[in-house]
Amino acid sequence: MDDRTELFVKWKMTERDEGVILREYLKDTLQLSSRFIKRLKATERGILINGEPKTVRYILKENDLLEIQLPEEERSESVLPENIPLHILYEDEHVLVVHKEAGVPSIPSRLHPSNTLANGILYYYDRNEIPYTVHIVTRLDKDTSGLVLVAKHQFCHSILSEQQKMNEIERTYVAIVHGILDKKKGTINWPIARSPNSMIKRVVSEEGKRAITHYKVLQEIDKYSVVEVKLETGRTHQIRVHFAQLGHPLVGDDLYGGKMEKINRQALHCAKITFTHPFTNKEITFEAEVPDDMKSLLKKK
């Protein structure tokens, strides 16, 4: 075993947990992914019951103390700490909620290898002696502003990722689109695939993956509509593709037919996020005001 400090998360079993197989408790109650459970099994002292290592076949008893060791974090060599300002709305020992500005990528890529949100979070961790790497749960496109949910450690990320798969993390976006929509409220259900002619662009295609977008019009000003959007699925560029296909591309989204006369990025902002905290089981909500560049579009000329 290495010399690092062991970090454990603990649960006391109740009467309703009596007789439950530990494997099922980890999957169903704690909502851990199979991949994470496999890693715990491979970690010395990864799973303890009353201070003793146990296999996932152990049958739980009332008042048992379950302790799960947080696996040691491994940082990617391609993501380096950089002193980038962060706007942190919330932080505890397990999660961060960050307000990302437009123009900042969520994670490094071939086109943007540095100056990303992930680089800034790593710098923040190092400065505050937080022994983790970056686990972004809800990514945003580079030019989309708004709220980003970050898990501090792998255990938290495993739980939140399962919530996301089950559509239990609710994100509300505000988009400004060209034109006036005929239907003021509706659902767009068109599958999305990668464009055969581009590494970046996505298209509506019968061969694509299921993609469902719910929307309602909040405001109409001149030639623009302000739309509230909630996603049932989370495909790449989903909101941008769906509204472009509808004939109402996002203002500023030149990739999908939007005009950039008034704003130099797609007018899209993640304004609200609601999720169940993995360790308190409390539902919490955070909101972020629409930024000035989008507000300026709504001022009547």
C-alpha positions in Angstrom: 0.0 0.0 0.0 1.3 3.5 -0.8 1.8 6.2 1.8 -1.0 8.5 0.8 -3.8 9.3 3.3 -6.7 6.9 2.8 -10.0 8.7 2.1 -13.2 6.9 3.1 -16.9 7.6 2.7 -19.1 5.9 5.2 -22.7 4.6 5.5 -24.5 3.0 8.5 -26.9 0.2 7.5 -30.5 0.5 8.6 -33.2 -2.1 9.2 -34.3 -2.0 5.5 -30.7 -2.9 4.4 -30.8 -6.2 6.4 -30.2 -9.1 4.1 -29.3 -7.1 1.0 -26.3 -8.3 -0.9 -23.5 -5.7 -0.9 -23.1 -5.8 -4.7 -26.8 -4.8 -5.0 -26.5 -2.1 -2.4 -23.6 -0.6 -4.3 -25.4 -0.7 -7.6 -29.0 0.1 -6.6 -28.8 2.3 -3.5 -25.5 4.1 -4.1 -25.9 4.0 -7.9 -22.3 3.1 -8.5 -21.3 2.2 -12.0 -20.1 -1.4 -12.7 -16.8 0.1 -13.8 -16.3 1.9 -10.5 -17.3 -1.2 -8.4 -14.8 -3.2 -10.4 -12.1 -0.7 -9.4 -13.1 -0.8 -5.8 -12.8 -4.6 -5.8 -9.3 -4.3 -7.2 -8.3 -1.8 -4.5 -6.8 -3.1 -1.2 -9.1 -2.1 1.6 -11.4 -0.6 -1.1 -14.5 -2.0 0.6 -14.7 -2.4 4.4 -17.5 -3.6 6.6 -17.0 -2.7 10.3 -13.3 -2.1 9.5 -12.8 -5.4 7.7 -12.3 -6.0 4.0 -15.3 -7.8 2.5 -16.3 -9.1 -1.0 -19.3 -7.8 -2.8 -21.1 -11.1 -2.0 -21.3 -10.1 1.7 -24.9 -10.0 3.0 -25.5 -6.7 4.9 -26.8 -6.6 8.5 -28.5 -3.7 10.3 -25.9 -1.4 12.0 -23.1 -2.6 9.7 -20.7 0.3 8.9 -19.8 0.3 5.2 -16.7 2.2 4.3 -15.6 2.8 0.7 -12.1 4.0 0.0 -11.8 6.7 -2.7 -9.3 5.3 -5.2 -6.2 7.3 -5.8 -6.7 9.9 -8.5 -4.6 9.7 -11.7 -4.1 12.9 -13.6 -3.7 13.0 -17.3 -0.3 14.2 -18.5 -2.0 16.2 -21.2 -4.0 18.4 -18.8 -1.7 20.8 -16.9 -2.7 23.2 -14.1 -3.1 26.8 -15.4 -4.0 30.0 -13.5 -7.4 30.6 -15.1 -10.0 32.6 -13.1 -12.9 30.5 -11.9 -16.4 31.6 -11.0 -17.3 29.0 -8.4 -21.0 29.2 -7.2 -20.8 26.2 -4.9 -18.2 23.9 -3.4 -18.1 21.1 -0.8 -15.9 18.1 -0.4 -17.5 16.2 -3.2 -18.8 18.7 -5.9 -18.2 22.0 -7.6 -20.7 24.1 -9.5 -18.9 26.5 -11.8 -20.2 29.4 -14.0 -18.2 29.0 -17.3 -17.8 32.0 -19.5 -18.3 31.8 -23.3 -15.1 31.2 -25.2 -13.6 28.8 -22.6 -13.6 25.1 -23.6 -14.6 22.6 -20.9 -11.7 20.2 -21.5 -8.6 20.2 -23.7 -8.8 19.0 -27.3 -6.6 18.9 -30.4 -7.9 22.4 -31.4 -7.7 23.8 -27.8 -5.0 22.0 -25.8 -4.9 24.6 -23.0 -6.7 27.5 -21.4 -9.7 25.3 -20.6 -12.0 25.0 -17.6 -10.2 21.7 -16.7 -6.8 23.4 -16.6 -8.2 26.1 -14.3 -9.8 23.6 -11.9 -6.5 21.6 -11.6 -4.7 24.9 -10.7 -7.4 25.6 -8.1 -7.0 22.1 -6.7 -3.2 22.4 -6.4 -3.4 25.8 -4.8 -5.9 24.5 -2.2 -4.2 21.1 -1.7 -7.2 19.2 -3.0 -5.9 15.7 -4.0 -8.1 15.0 -7.0 -8.2 15.4 -10.8 -11.0 16.9 -12.9 -14.3 15.0 -13.5 -16.7 17.3 -15.4 -20.2 15.8 -15.3 -22.1 18.3 -17.5 -19.9 19.7 -20.3 -20.7 22.8 -22.3 -19.5 23.7 -25.8 -16.7 26.3 -25.9 -18.9 29.2 -26.9 -21.9 28.2 -24.6 -21.9 30.0 -21.3 -23.4 28.9 -18.0 -23.4 26.3 -15.2 -21.1 23.3 -15.2 -21.3 20.5 -12.6 -18.0 19.0 -11.6 -17.4 15.9 -9.4 -14.3 16.2 -7.3 -13.5 12.5 -7.1 -14.2 9.3 -9.0 -16.7 8.0 -6.6 -18.9 11.2 -6.9 -18.4 11.1 -10.6 -19.6 7.6 -10.8 -22.9 8.4 -9.0 -23.5 11.7 -10.9 -22.8 9.9 -14.2 -25.5 7.4 -13.4 -27.9 10.2 -12.5 -27.2 11.8 -15.9 -27.8 8.5 -17.8 -31.2 8.3 -16.0 -32.0 11.9 -17.0 -32.0 12.9 -13.3 -29.8 15.9 -13.7 -32.0 18.7 -15.1 -30.4 21.5 -17.0 -32.4 24.5 -18.2 -30.9 26.6 -21.1 -31.9 29.9 -22.5 -31.3 30.3 -26.2 -32.0 33.1 -28.6 -33.0 32.0 -32.1 -33.8 33.7 -35.4 -37.4 34.3 -36.2 -40.8 33.7 -34.6 -41.7 30.1 -33.9 -45.2 28.9 -35.0 -45.5 26.6 -32.0 -44.7 28.4 -28.7 -44.2 25.2 -26.8 -43.2 21.8 -28.1 -40.8 18.8 -28.3 -38.3 18.1 -31.0 -37.6 14.4 -31.5 -35.0 14.0 -34.3 -32.0 11.7 -34.1 -28.6 13.2 -34.4 -25.5 11.9 -36.1 -22.0 13.1 -37.0 -21.9 14.9 -40.3 -20.2 12.8 -43.0 -18.4 15.9 -44.2 -17.1 17.3 -40.9 -15.4 16.2 -37.7 -17.2 18.9 -35.8 -20.6 19.3 -37.3 -23.7 17.2 -36.4 -26.8 16.6 -38.5 -30.3 15.2 -38.1 -30.2 11.7 -39.5 -32.3 8.5 -39.3 -29.0 6.7 -38.6 -28.3 9.0 -35.7 -28.8 8.5 -31.9 -32.1 9.4 -30.2 -32.3 13.1 -29.3 -35.2 14.8 -27.6 -35.4 18.6 -26.9 -38.3 20.3 -25.0 -38.8 24.0 -25.4 -41.1 26.9 -24.8 -40.9 30.5 -26.0 -40.3 33.0 -23.3 -40.2 36.2 -25.2 -40.3 37.6 -28.8 -38.5 40.8 -29.7 -38.3 42.0 -33.3 -36.8 39.2 -35.3 -35.7 37.0 -32.4 -37.3 34.5 -30.0 -36.0 33.8 -26.5 -36.5 30.1 -25.8 -36.3 28.0 -22.6 -34.9 24.6 -23.4 -34.6 21.3 -21.5 -32.9 18.3 -22.8 -34.1 14.7 -22.4 -30.9 13.5 -24.0 -27.5 15.1 -24.3 -26.2 14.7 -27.8 -23.3 16.9 -29.0 -24.7 20.3 -30.3 -28.2 19.0 -29.7 -29.9 22.3 -29.1 -28.1 24.0 -32.0 -28.8 21.2 -34.5 -32.5 20.8 -33.5 -33.3 24.5 -33.8 -31.4 24.8 -37.1 -33.3 21.9 -38.5 -36.5 23.6 -37.3 -35.6 26.6 -39.4 -34.7 28.8 -36.4 -30.9 28.6 -35.9 -29.4 30.1 -32.8 -28.3 33.7 -33.3 -24.5 33.8 -33.7 -24.2 30.1 -34.5 -22.5 30.4 -37.9 -21.8 26.6 -38.0 -25.5 26.0 -38.2 -26.7 29.0 -40.2 -27.0 31.6 -37.5 -25.9 35.2 -38.2 -23.1 36.8 -36.3 -24.0 40.5 -36.8 -24.9 41.1 -33.2 -23.0 38.4 -31.2 -19.9 36.5 -32.0 -20.9 33.2 -30.5 -24.1 31.0 -30.3 -26.6 32.7 -28.1 -26.9 29.8 -25.7 -26.6 29.8 -21.9 -27.1 27.1 -19.2 -29.1 29.1 -16.8 -30.2 26.5 -14.2 -29.1 23.1 -13.0 -30.9 20.8 -10.5 -29.5 17.5 -9.2 -29.6 15.3 -6.1 -26.4 15.6 -4.1 -24.8 12.1 -4.1 -24.0 12.2 -0.3 -26.8 14.3 1.3 -29.5 13.0 -1.0 -30.9 16.6 -1.0 -32.1 18.1 -4.3 -30.2 21.4 -4.9 -30.6 24.0 -7.6 -28.3 26.7 -8.9 -29.0 29.5 -11.3 -26.8 31.8 -13.4 -28.0 35.0 -15.0 -28.0 35.4 -18.8 -24.7 37.2 -19.7 -24.6 40.7 -21.1 -23.8 39.8 -24.7 -27.1 37.9 -24.9 -29.0 40.6 -23.0 -27.9 43.1 -25.6 -29.7 41.2 -28.3 -33.0 41.8 -26.5 -32.8 45.5 -26.3 -35.2 47.0 -28.8 -33.5 49.2 -31.4 
